[in-house]
Amino acid sequence: MSFQLIDGKLVAKAIKDGLKPRIKALKDKGIVPGLAAVLVGDDPASATYVNSKAKACQKLGIYSEVIRKEASITQKELAEIIKTLNENTNIHGILVQSPLPKHIDELAITLIINPEKDVDGFHPFNVGMMFLGRETLLPCTPHGILNLLEYYNINPDGKEVVVVGRSNIVGKPVASLLTQKSKMGNATVTIAHSHTKNLPLITQRADILIVAIGKPEVITSNMVKEGAIIIDVGVNRVDDENAKKGYRLVGDVDFEDCKNKASYITPVPGGVGPMTIAMLMTNTVIAAENSWEQTG
């Protein structure tokens, strides 16, 4: 069957364009939305991601600050940086790039971030509010997935959704959002994971299949129902001597194998990835607007 590509770059651009008048309105009030990213260590993927966030801020006119620290930084030193950012009225959003060095307690650092500045949506306060269905700063990738579905007029209401992956960053929150009594909710959701038995029998039921398991091309066409909507969150680097860089990026779904069985499918790259950054920009603007409402 013919499939439609879900273009994350297109949707992300539309979202960022929609932020521009809101940013202008804030600047007219003397507020420049500000985002601070803390990068610890020299992980290349993390550095690339943080740089992408900084570029997105620059294009939108959002103030961006990147704080780079050696992997040897202590827990106490990192905590003090977060506390200083909490008190900085020019910074409305704070993110600490994962992964952190093993000697740093990531949850303890997250707990220090002011929930009103937690633009990653990882603070337990924001996670709790999300599960309660209350307005809060939502985790960027799950919220981005919902925006992709909405843009393409894919209504989850009553559909069977299978989420492959149970991380706190993607799997659990996207499952929660899709089950809520909301415009982009009311789905019946199954979470599958590395201990799921007979995984193909589970994924074959899915009207919407969301894959975030972190294994290259693990989902093949025999695991997918005809006409399924496939959202591939994975980004994996695989060696390819024919590629210019010696590697290529692939998702958790075998795109070539599955595309002709799907009605809609996201590519990798260019699918979910751009949405994560777009939603981070959205959260930063929301945090700045909330700050104005409290102090303006």
C-alpha positions in Angstrom: 0.0 0.0 0.0 1.1 3.6 -0.4 2.3 5.4 2.7 2.5 9.0 3.8 5.8 10.2 5.3 5.4 12.1 8.5 7.7 15.1 8.1 9.0 16.1 11.5 11.0 19.0 10.0 7.9 20.5 8.4 5.8 20.2 11.6 8.7 21.5 13.8 9.0 24.6 11.5 5.3 25.2 11.8 5.5 25.1 15.6 8.5 27.3 15.8 6.9 29.8 13.4 3.9 29.9 15.8 6.2 30.8 18.6 7.5 33.9 16.9 4.6 36.2 17.7 4.6 35.0 21.3 8.3 35.7 21.6 7.7 39.2 20.1 4.9 39.8 22.6 7.2 38.9 25.5 9.9 41.2 24.2 7.5 44.0 23.9 7.0 43.6 27.6 10.8 43.6 28.2 11.2 39.8 28.6 13.5 37.8 26.4 12.9 34.1 26.9 16.1 32.5 28.2 17.3 28.9 28.1 20.4 27.5 29.9 21.8 24.1 28.9 24.4 22.4 31.2 26.7 20.0 29.4 28.9 17.8 31.5 31.7 15.8 29.9 32.7 15.4 26.2 30.0 13.0 24.8 29.9 13.9 21.1 26.2 13.1 20.7 25.3 15.3 23.7 27.5 18.1 22.4 25.8 17.9 19.0 22.3 18.0 20.5 23.1 20.9 22.8 24.5 22.8 19.8 21.3 22.2 17.9 19.3 23.6 20.7 21.5 26.7 20.9 21.0 27.2 17.1 17.3 26.9 17.4 17.2 29.5 20.1 19.3 31.9 18.0 17.0 31.6 15.1 13.9 32.3 17.2 15.5 35.1 19.2 15.6 33.2 22.5 18.5 33.9 24.8 20.7 30.8 25.0 23.5 30.0 27.4 25.5 26.8 27.3 27.5 25.9 30.4 30.2 23.3 29.7 31.9 21.5 32.5 34.4 18.7 32.8 33.3 15.2 33.6 35.2 15.5 36.9 32.7 18.0 38.3 31.4 17.1 41.7 27.8 16.6 42.6 28.0 19.7 44.9 29.5 21.9 42.2 26.8 20.9 39.7 24.1 21.5 42.2 25.4 25.0 42.9 25.3 25.8 39.1 21.6 24.7 39.0 20.8 26.8 42.1 22.4 29.8 40.5 20.3 29.3 37.4 17.2 28.9 39.5 17.8 32.4 40.9 18.7 34.0 37.5 15.6 35.9 36.3 17.0 36.0 32.8 16.8 32.2 32.6 13.3 30.8 32.2 14.3 27.2 31.2 17.0 24.9 32.5 18.1 21.6 31.1 20.9 19.3 32.1 22.0 17.2 29.2 22.0 13.4 29.7 23.8 11.2 30.2 25.7 12.5 33.2 28.9 10.9 34.6 28.3 7.8 36.7 29.3 9.6 39.9 26.5 12.2 39.5 23.1 11.3 40.9 20.9 12.4 38.0 17.6 12.4 40.0 19.2 14.5 42.8 20.2 17.1 40.2 16.8 17.0 38.6 15.1 17.6 42.0 17.1 20.8 42.4 15.8 22.4 39.2 12.9 24.7 39.8 9.9 22.9 38.3 8.8 26.1 36.7 12.1 26.1 34.8 12.1 22.4 34.1 11.7 22.6 30.3 12.7 19.0 29.8 9.6 18.0 31.9 11.5 15.5 34.0 11.0 16.9 37.5 8.8 14.7 39.5 6.4 17.6 40.1 5.8 18.0 36.4 5.7 14.3 35.8 3.0 14.0 38.5 1.0 16.8 37.1 1.2 15.2 33.6 -0.1 11.9 35.0 -2.9 13.8 36.7 -3.8 15.4 33.3 -3.1 18.9 34.6 -1.4 21.7 32.8 2.3 21.6 33.1 5.6 21.5 31.2 5.4 18.3 29.3 8.4 16.1 28.3 9.5 17.2 24.9 9.7 14.0 22.9 6.3 12.6 24.0 4.6 16.0 23.5 6.3 16.2 20.1 4.8 12.8 19.1 1.3 14.0 20.0 1.9 17.1 17.9 3.0 15.0 14.9 -0.2 13.0 15.2 -2.4 16.1 15.5 -0.7 17.8 12.5 -1.5 14.8 10.3 -5.1 14.6 11.7 -4.4 11.2 13.3 -6.8 10.9 16.2 -5.8 8.3 18.8 -9.3 8.2 20.2 -10.4 4.5 20.5 -7.3 3.3 18.6 -5.0 0.5 19.9 -1.5 1.9 20.5 1.5 -0.2 21.3 4.6 1.6 22.8 7.7 -0.5 22.5 10.0 0.9 25.2 9.4 1.9 28.9 11.8 4.7 29.5 10.9 7.6 31.8 11.8 9.9 28.9 9.6 8.5 26.1 7.8 5.2 26.7 6.0 5.8 30.0 5.0 9.5 29.5 3.8 9.0 25.9 1.6 6.1 27.1 0.2 8.3 29.9 -0.6 11.2 27.5 -2.3 8.9 25.0 -4.6 7.3 27.7 -5.8 10.6 29.1 -9.3 12.1 28.6 -8.0 14.8 26.2 -8.1 15.9 22.6 -5.1 13.7 21.7 -5.8 10.9 24.2 -8.5 8.2 24.8 -6.4 5.5 23.2 -6.0 1.9 24.5 -2.3 1.6 25.2 -0.1 -1.4 25.7 3.6 -0.9 26.8 6.0 -3.6 25.5 9.6 -3.9 26.5 12.7 -6.2 26.5 11.0 -8.8 28.7 7.8 -8.9 26.6 7.0 -12.4 25.4 5.8 -12.9 21.8 6.5 -9.2 20.9 5.4 -9.6 17.3 1.9 -10.7 18.4 1.6 -7.5 20.5 2.9 -5.1 17.8 0.7 -6.7 15.1 -2.3 -5.4 17.0 -1.2 -1.8 16.9 -3.2 0.8 15.0 -0.4 3.2 16.1 3.0 1.7 16.8 5.5 3.9 18.7 9.0 2.4 19.0 11.6 3.8 21.4 13.7 0.8 22.4 17.1 1.9 21.3 18.0 -1.1 19.0 18.6 -0.5 15.3 15.9 -1.7 12.9 14.4 -4.2 15.4 10.9 -3.8 14.1 10.3 -5.5 10.8 7.3 -5.8 8.5 6.2 -9.1 9.9 5.6 -7.4 13.2 3.4 -4.6 11.8 -0.3 -4.6 10.9 -1.3 -3.6 7.4 -2.1 0.2 7.5 -0.5 0.8 10.8 0.8 4.3 11.8 4.5 4.0 12.8 6.3 6.5 14.9 10.0 5.7 15.2 11.8 7.5 18.1 15.1 5.6 17.8 18.3 7.1 16.4 21.1 4.6 16.1 24.5 4.9 14.4 25.4 1.8 12.3 28.7 1.3 10.5 28.4 1.7 6.7 31.6 1.7 4.7 29.7 3.1 1.7 28.5 6.1 3.6 30.6 9.3 3.4 31.0 9.4 7.2 31.5 5.7 7.5 28.2 5.3 9.3 24.5 6.0 8.8 21.7 6.8 11.1 18.8 4.4 11.3 15.8 4.1 13.6 14.4 1.3 15.7 12.2 0.4 12.8 13.4 -1.1 9.5 12.1 1.7 7.4 12.5 0.1 4.0 11.0 -3.1 5.1 8.0 -1.5 6.9 7.1 1.5 4.8 4.9 -0.2 2.3 2.9 -1.8 5.0 2.3 1.4 6.9 -0.3 4.2 6.2 2.0 6.8 7.9 5.6 6.4 9.0 8.3 8.7 10.4 11.8 8.7 8.8 15.1 8.7 10.7 16.5 11.2 10.7 13.9 14.0 10.1 10.9 12.5 12.0 10.6 12.7 15.8 14.0 14.3 16.3 13.2 17.9 15.1 10.0 17.8 17.2 11.9 17.3 20.4 13.8 20.6 19.9 10.6 22.4 18.8 8.9 21.3 22.0 11.9 22.4 24.0 11.5 25.9 22.4 7.8 25.8 23.2 8.4 24.9 26.9 10.9 27.8 27.2 8.4 30.3 25.8 5.7 28.9 28.1 8.0 29.2 31.1 8.7 32.8 30.2 5.0 33.6 29.7 4.3 32.0 33.1 7.0 34.1 34.7 5.5 37.2 33.3 2.1 36.3 34.6 3.5 35.8 38.1 5.6 39.0 38.2 4.2 41.3 35.5 
